[in-house]
């Protein structure tokens, strides 16, 4: 008859871990994008798009010719205010029903139902809507970091620059 051998150290350790299992690991925070989308989507459906979104699709809404002479300025209530150069305002007013119909797929339920046109320089508005016009300080390089180590290094550099500006009193 074979005598029973004492259990090995690995077996004892496995039993102990099985019987004395700790709490489960804490889940990480959910992605902020999901939470923001849950908040922003109902708001955008209720209040409609901003003028930045309309500016992106402006050539599709009014046509290429009028897009060169006009730009969306602001949306107040159910009225879209447009800045047009010279007599282009008259052309936009004449084309208002078609423009309002083209706004509906982009703006959804909150699409403007009236247009107000004022004369001005639409190039100034286009510059304010464009992302490329935002100037960065000389020591900041615009790039997208994919590597986690590079992202950490980039974040630490930004933190250090902010700390230096705070110390200088800027």
N, C-alpha and C positions, 0 to 999 in steps of 0.2 A: 504494500500500500504506500502510495506516494504521500509524503508529508507536504503540507501546504507551505509554500514559501511566503515570507513576509512581503507585503506590497512594496513596490519600488517607490522611490522618492517622487518620480513623475506622476505615478498613479495617485499618491497621496495629495500631491499638489493639485491635480485635476479634480479630485473629489472635493477638496477644500474650496476651490474656486467655484465649482458647481453649487455647493451648498451655501456659500457666503457671497453670492453675487451682489455687487453694488447697484446703485441706481443707474438707469440708462443715461447715456450721454445727452447733454442738453442740445436741443436742436438749434441750428443757427437761425439768425434773423431771416425772415422772408425777404425776397428781393423788393427793393423800394419801388421799382417800376410797376410791379403788380398793384401795390397799394395806391400809387399815384394814378394809375389807369382807372381803378375803381372809383376814384374821386373825380378825376377830370372828364371821363367819358360822359357821365350824366350832365355835368356842367356845360360841356361843349354842345351836347344835344339840346339843352335848354336855352343857352344863350347864343349859340351859333359860333362860327369861326371868328377869329380875329382878323384884322386887316393884313397881318403878315401872311396868313394862309391864302387870303384873296390875292395878295400881291404875287404869290408863287404861281397862281393860276390865271393871272390877269390877262395874258395874251389869249388864253383859251376862252375867257369870258367875253372880252370885247373885240377880239380880233387883233391881228398883228399890227395893222396900221394905227388903230386907235390906242393900242397899248403903248406905242412910242410917244403919244401925245398926252397920256393921262395916267393916273395912278389912284388907287383907293386911299382915302385919307383916314376916315374913321367910320364907325358904325354907332349910331345913337338911336336907341329904340328900334324902330323898324325902318330906319332911313340910312342909306349908304351915302356918305359924303365923298365926292370925287374931286380931285384937283385936275384940271385940264388946261392945256396950253392954248391960248388964243381961241380961235373959232372951233376947236375940237369939241368944246362943251356943247355947241349946237348939234354937232353930229351925234354925240352921246345921248343928248335928250331925244333926238329923233329915233335913236335905236334903243331907247329905254325898255320897251316891252321885251325885246329879245334878250337884252342884258339881264333883266330880272329873271327870265326863264332859265338862263344859263347859270344863274347864281343858286338856284334851288338845289341841284344835285350836290353842290359843294357845301352849301350852308345848311341844308336839311330843313327842319321845321322852322328854325329861327331865321330863315332867309329874309333879307330886307325886301320891303314891298314898294319903297320909294327911293328915288335917286335925287340928290341935290348936288349940283355942280358949281364949283367956284373956279375962277381963273387963278392960275398960279404956275409955279414951276414944279412939274411932277418929278423932275430929276432929283430934287431934294428929298422927296418922299421915298423914291426908289433907293436912294443911298441909305436912308434910315431903316428900310426894310431888309437891306442886304446884309448878310452876315460877314461878307468879306470886307466891309468898310470899317469894321470894328478894329481899331488899332491896338496892338499888343505892346507892352513895354519892351524895350530893346533887349533885356536879358531873358525874355520868355520866348521859347521856341514852340511853335504850334505843331504838334504831332500826336499821334495816337500810339500809346504804348500797349503792346500785346503781351509781352513777357511779364510775368508777375514781379520779377526782380526789378525790371526797368520801371514798372509802374510805381513800386515802392520808392525807388530812387528818385523818380520824378516828383512824387508827393513830398518826400523829405526836402528836396530842393526848393519846392514852392513854400513849404513851411519855413525854411531857413530864410528865404527872401522876405517873407512876411514879417518874421521876427526882426530882421535887420531894419526894415522900414519902420516898424513900431519903435525900435530903439532910437532911430533918428528923429522920431516925432512926425513922421509923414502921415 
